[in-house]
Each structure stands twice: as structure tokens, then as C-alpha cells.
């Protein structure tokens, strides 16, 4: 994607990992929209859920000016479609996480509009520093926020795959939204927890900084996660922003507000 001020280049990679029979992750990268979904529900239901949610968001790629209410309306559509997936006989409804970013404009200046439901993550690499801009909707994140668990302890906690929000659940799918101005040479990473469950942020940052080509960086991240164990499906999108003459003025806004084995993402009971 490019216009007079902004050019985007991206790469993506996905692998079922070493322990999964199916890849229930999905992604799309087109125009100024970049999303990853991690499906759940047993058998093929997770694969269908992630694909269904992503398909509902594809109209974003045809919009000239994306605003939060556009994304909210499409998320409601995704919620309805995922809920409607037939999982009879499997004992669980289908569901999926969703995370990513879409280019939006405020006063004709380009911004990242980050969106998140669940524990898949989006990161921003800016000025050599990698920051997680999404907030995990998970039981262990709630414990970290409450001070009863450290971030390091959360990585190996037995409840680390239990999420508190998802598309397709009985409750309203409340997404977090966050605006951040697009800066010169920004790089974003959108990924499922198959990556972050195997690699630390420091390891991810080293790979992101070490490979300028976004497709090469995406491939190396997936390879590293497989080498570290590959216990879950792994999906990543790496997006580079160039052509911005200078940093966009302004500041970011805060977020508003029979399953498979133990490495699978599951909803909270």
C-alpha cells in the first residue's frame, strides 16, 4: 500500500507447529489491514472460526478512511458469524482470537489503529525498541495486573492458555482499540500465541532488528518458534512503514475498553 506520504511493505508466515494436526490460525494482509486470528473449538471448528472472523473484516481493505466504528461494526458481524458455526457433537462452540492493525487517518495524518480480542498479540518496533501494544485478555494477565503473578511466572502457568475474551463467545466481543501515530521506519508484528509462547520479547526483538526484509523476518520468527518447541500453531505478519517524512504529531491513546492438548487457547469456563 502506498500514497503520497506512506508506503507499506509486509511479509507473513504460518505453520501448524510440531504437535498440531491442523493449523487453526489464519491471517490476512491487504491494503492497510493486517490481522491474525487463532481459532479454537476442536477438530476443524477452530480453523473455520478464524477464517470466518477474518473474512468479515476484509471490507476494511476497500475503505479510504477507516474509523473505529467501521471496525466495531465488522467485529459485530464477525461475532455473529462465528457464533453461527455448527459445532454440534463436539461439545464446545467455535471461537477465535483476533488481533492486528489497520491504517486510519486523523486530520489527514496516518495512524495505526490497533485492535485486539483475546491473547494473540500486536507489537510495535519503533526507534529500535519493541513494545507490546495489545493487552492479553487472559486469566494470567489478570493475575499479573493484580500483582499475584509475575510476567515471567505467567509464561509457564498452567492457566496461561485460558482467555477471557474471544469472538464467538456468549458474551459481547469487546475489543480494545488503540491509536498510535505512524512514525518513520515503524515496524509492526502481528502474531498468534504460538510465537510468544515459545520466544521471549527479547528474542523476538533480536530477530526483528536483524532482518530488514519483512518476509525474511516473518520466516525467521516462525523457524525460531519451531526450533524452540513449536507446541502450537504459529502465525506472524511483519509490516514496515516507510515514506513518512517525519514523526506524526500527537500521542498514542490507551486501550478502551474436548479441546486439544494444553498448548491450545481455550475460553474461560
C-alpha positions in Angstrom: 0.0 0.0 0.0 1.3 3.5 -0.8 0.1 7.1 -1.1 1.9 10.4 -1.2 3.1 10.1 2.4 3.1 6.4 3.3 4.4 3.2 1.9 3.8 -0.2 3.5 5.7 -3.5 2.8 4.9 -6.7 4.6 5.6 -10.4 4.9 3.8 -13.3 6.5 4.4 -16.8 7.6 2.3 -19.6 9.2 3.0 -23.1 10.4 1.0 -25.7 12.2 4.0 -26.4 14.5 5.3 -29.8 15.6 2.3 -31.0 17.7 -0.8 -29.9 15.9 -2.6 -31.9 13.2 -4.3 -28.8 11.9 -3.4 -25.1 11.6 -6.3 -23.3 13.2 -4.6 -19.9 12.8 -5.4 -17.6 10.0 -4.3 -14.2 8.7 -4.8 -11.6 6.0 -2.6 -8.7 4.9 -4.0 -6.5 2.2 -4.2 -2.7 1.6 -3.7 -1.2 5.0 -5.2 -4.0 7.1 -3.2 -6.7 8.9 -4.9 -9.3 11.2 -4.2 -12.7 12.8 -6.8 -15.0 14.3 -6.2 -18.0 16.4 -9.2 -20.3 16.3 -10.5 -22.8 18.9 -13.3 -25.2 19.2 -11.9 -28.7 18.5 -11.5 -30.6 15.2 -11.9 -28.2 12.3 -14.1 -25.7 14.1 -11.1 -23.5 15.1 -9.9 -23.3 11.5 -13.4 -22.3 10.4 -13.7 -19.8 13.2 -10.5 -17.9 12.4 -11.3 -17.9 8.7 -14.8 -16.7 9.3 -13.7 -13.8 11.5 -11.0 -12.7 9.1 -13.4 -12.8 6.2 -15.8 -10.5 8.0 -13.0 -7.8 8.3 -12.0 -7.9 4.6 -14.2 -4.9 3.7 -11.6 -2.7 5.6 -9.2 -3.1 2.7 -11.6 -1.2 0.4 -12.3 1.8 2.7 -10.5 5.0 2.0 -10.7 6.3 5.6 -11.1 3.7 8.4 -12.6 4.8 11.7 -13.1 2.7 14.9 -16.9 2.5 14.3 -16.2 0.7 11.0 -14.1 -1.9 12.8 -16.7 -2.3 15.6 -19.5 -2.9 13.1 -17.4 -5.6 11.3 -16.4 -7.2 14.6 -20.1 -7.5 15.5 -20.6 -9.2 12.1 -17.7 -11.5 12.8 -19.1 -12.3 16.2 -22.5 -13.3 14.7 -20.9 -15.4 12.0 -18.6 -17.3 14.4 -21.4 -17.9 16.8 -23.4 -19.4 13.9 -20.8 -22.1 13.1 -22.2 -25.5 13.6 -20.2 -27.5 16.2 -22.9 -30.0 17.1 -21.5 -33.1 18.6 -18.2 -31.6 19.6 -19.2 -30.3 23.0 -17.8 -26.8 22.5 -18.8 -23.7 20.5 -16.3 -22.3 18.0 -14.3 -19.2 18.9 -11.3 -17.2 17.8 -8.9 -14.5 19.0 -8.3 -11.6 16.7 -5.5 -9.0 16.7 -4.0 -6.6 14.3 -3.7 -3.1 12.9 -5.3 -1.1 10.2 -4.1 2.3 8.8 -6.5 5.0 9.8 -6.3 8.8 9.4 -6.9 11.6 11.9 -6.8 15.1 10.4 -5.2 13.6 7.3 -2.3 12.1 9.3 -1.7 8.4 9.2 -2.2 6.4 12.4 -2.0 2.7 13.3 -5.4 1.7 14.7 -4.6 -1.4 16.8 -7.4 -3.9 17.5 -7.4 -6.9 19.9 -9.7 -9.6 21.3 -8.0 -12.4 23.1 -4.4 -13.3 23.7 -2.9 -13.0 20.2 -0.6 -10.0 20.2 0.5 -7.0 18.2 3.8 -5.3 18.8 5.3 -2.0 17.6 9.1 -1.7 16.8 9.9 1.9 16.8 13.4 3.6 17.2 14.8 0.2 17.9 12.5 -0.6 20.8 9.9 -3.4 20.7 6.7 -2.7 22.7 3.6 -4.9 23.0 0.7 -2.6 22.2 -2.1 -5.1 22.6 -3.2 -6.3 26.1 -3.7 -10.0 26.6 -7.3 -10.9 27.5 -6.3 -13.9 29.6 -6.5 -15.2 33.1 -2.8 -15.0 33.7 -2.7 -11.3 32.5 -5.4 -10.6 35.1 -3.2 -12.2 37.8 -0.2 -10.2 36.6 -2.3 -7.0 36.7 -3.4 -7.8 40.2 0.2 -8.4 41.3 -0.3 -12.1 42.2 1.8 -13.3 39.4 4.9 -12.0 37.6 5.2 -11.8 33.8 7.9 -14.5 33.9 5.7 -16.8 36.0 2.8 -16.3 33.6 4.8 -17.8 30.8 4.7 -21.3 32.4 1.5 -21.0 34.4 -1.0 -24.0 33.9 -3.8 -21.5 33.1 -1.7 -19.5 30.6 -3.9 -20.5 27.6 -7.2 -19.6 29.2 -8.6 -16.4 27.6 -11.2 -14.1 28.9 -12.5 -12.6 25.6 -13.0 -14.2 22.2 -15.1 -13.8 19.1 -17.9 -16.3 19.1 -18.4 -16.5 22.9 -21.7 -15.9 24.6 -20.6 -12.5 25.9 -20.2 -9.4 23.8 -16.9 -9.4 22.0 -15.3 -6.3 23.5 -12.3 -5.3 21.5 -9.5 -3.0 22.7 -8.7 -0.1 20.3 -5.6 2.0 20.4 -4.4 4.8 18.1 -0.6 5.4 17.6 0.8 7.8 15.1 2.7 6.1 12.3 6.4 7.1 12.6 9.2 6.9 10.1 10.5 3.3 9.8 7.9 1.8 12.1 7.7 -2.0 12.0 4.7 -3.9 13.5 4.4 -7.5 14.3 1.0 -9.3 14.5 1.2 -12.8 15.8 -0.6 -15.7 17.4 0.4 -17.0 20.8 2.3 -19.9 19.2 5.1 -17.4 18.7 5.0 -15.7 22.1 4.6 -19.0 23.9 8.0 -20.1 22.6 10.0 -16.9 22.3 10.6 -14.0 24.7 10.1 -10.4 23.7 13.9 -10.1 23.7 14.3 -13.0 21.3 11.6 -11.6 19.0 13.2 -8.1 19.1 16.6 -9.6 18.1 15.1 -11.3 15.0 13.0 -8.3 14.1 16.1 -6.0 14.2 18.3 -8.5 12.5 16.3 -9.0 9.3 15.4 -5.8 7.3 13.2 -7.7 4.8 9.7 -8.2 6.4 9.2 -11.6 4.6 12.6 -12.9 5.8 11.8 -11.6 9.3 8.4 -13.4 9.4 10.0 -16.6 8.2 12.8 -16.4 10.8 10.4 -15.8 13.6 8.3 -18.9 12.7 11.5 -21.0 12.3 12.8 -19.9 15.7 9.4 -20.8 17.4 9.5 -24.2 15.8 13.1 -24.7 17.0 12.1 -23.7 20.5 9.4 -26.4 20.6 6.6 -25.5 18.2 3.9 -26.7 20.6 1.2 -24.6 18.9 0.3 -23.2 15.6 2.5 -20.2 14.7 1.4 -17.2 12.6 3.1 -13.9 12.1 2.8 -10.8 9.9 5.6 -8.2 9.8 4.8 -4.8 8.4 7.2 -2.0 7.6 6.1 1.7 7.2 8.3 3.9 5.0 7.9 7.2 3.2 6.9 9.1 6.3 8.9 12.4 6.2 8.8 12.9 9.9 7.1 11.6 13.0 3.3 12.2 13.1 2.5 14.8 15.7 0.4 13.6 18.7 0.5 10.8 21.2 -1.0 7.4 21.5 -4.2 6.5 23.2 -4.6 3.7 25.7 -6.9 0.7 25.1 -10.6 1.2 25.8 -12.0 -0.8 26.8 -12.6 -31.7 24.2 -10.2 -29.1 23.3 -6.7 -30.0 22.1 -3.8 -30.5 24.5 -2.6 -28.0 27.0 -1.0 -25.6 24.5 -4.3 -24.7 22.8 -6.0 -21.5 23.5 -9.3 -22.1 25.4 -12.1 -19.8 26.7 -12.7 -19.3 30.4 -15.5 -21.5 31.7 
